[in-house]
Every structure is written in structure tokens, then in C-alpha cells.
Amino acid sequence: MERVADDRLRVCLRRADGVAARTAGLAAAEAACCSFFEFTLRIGGALVLEVTVPRRHADVLAALAARAEAAAR
């Protein structure tokens, strides 16, 4: 996980069966709930999810990053 900027987070994910599909589903559900999130899922040599928010929601992204880091441990 890398905080690229206050308003952008990059998450490198495991390339395992179903991870891309689950990630896309979770991103779609979150975007439906909180429309200010923008998710970009790149599938290539690596599986990368980029999350972007307007600068005024940088605190929400920081909280999301903290929860994701805690869950990854």
C-alpha cells in the first residue's frame, strides 16, 4: 500500500483466483455508497487498485488506508 498523495492511494494486491473480481465488486459497492470515491483497477503484470478522492475528502481516504493497513497485518 502506498499513499501516492493526500488524495490518492495505491494498493498492490495478490494475484490469486477471484481477487480481481472481489476487488471490483467491493469497489463498485463503495462507489455506489460514497460517490466521491474513484476506483481504478489495473490488471496486468501486477494487480493494482488506485483510489482517488477530492482533496476535501482526504481524511476519509486516510481512514480507509489505516483500516486496510490494519487488516493486512
Phi and psi in degrees as a GROMACS rama.xvg file:
@    title "Ramachandran Plot"
@    xaxis  label "Phi"
@    yaxis  label "Psi"
@TYPE xy
-139.836  125.257  GLU-2
-81.291  101.618  ARG-3
-71.3211  -36.9278  VAL-4
-158.015  172.935  ALA-5
-58.1736  -29.4967  ASP-6
-106.962  12.6577  ASP-7
-145.696  134.193  ARG-8
-126.575  136.743  LEU-9
-117.826  127.438  ARG-10
-121.991  120.245  VAL-11
-91.6985  127.019  CYS-12
-111.171  157.52  LEU-13
-65.6958  139.004  ARG-14
-91.1178  84.1931  ARG-15
-127.084  162.012  ALA-16
-53.267  128.178  ASP-17
84.2211  -10.5499  GLY-18
-64.672  -45.0688  VAL-19
-63.0983  -43.2767  ALA-20
-65.083  -44.6489  ALA-21
-63.5776  -41.0586  ARG-22
-63.3879  -44.0035  THR-23
-62.7587  -40.8973  ALA-24
-64.3763  -43.4857  GLY-25
-65.9009  -40.2767  LEU-26
-63.6918  -42.2683  ALA-27
-63.7843  -42.2934  ALA-28
-64.5669  -42.3637  ALA-29
-67.4849  -39.8339  GLU-30
-65.5596  -32.8866  ALA-31
-68.7388  -33.705  ALA-32
-78.5311  -48.0774  CYS-33
-124.672  91.5908  CYS-34
-67.5074  -9.12343  SER-35
-78.4604  -13.8464  PHE-36
-75.3032  140.92  PHE-37
-122.439  126.144  GLU-38
-115.658  136.441  PHE-39
-128.549  119.644  THR-40
-107.365  119.523  LEU-41
-108.628  128.378  ARG-42
-120.364  113.292  ILE-43
-158.759  -128.965  GLY-44
-61.564  -28.2829  GLY-45
-132.903  161.298  ALA-46
-105.042  113.046  LEU-47
-129.743  130.638  VAL-48
-109.639  124.581  LEU-49
-109.692  132.972  GLU-50
-118.906  126.066  VAL-51
-126.608  143.162  THR-52
-134.993  159.133  VAL-53
-61.8292  148.532  PRO-54
-53.2986  -32.3316  ARG-55
-68.0273  -12.8521  ARG-56
-110.063  20.1194  HIS-57
-60.7217  -30.817  ALA-58
-67.405  -32.972  ASP-59
-68.3596  -41.1434  VAL-60
-64.8716  -39.4753  LEU-61
-61.7157  -40.8587  ALA-62
-66.3266  -40.873  ALA-63
-62.5834  -43.0136  LEU-64
-63.1866  -40.9982  ALA-65
-63.7247  -41.6535  ALA-66
-66.1891  -40.5615  ARG-67
-66.6227  -40.0528  ALA-68
-64.3046  -41.8361  GLU-69
-64.2203  -39.9583  ALA-70
-69.281  -30.202  ALA-71
-73.3673  -20.6078  ALA-72
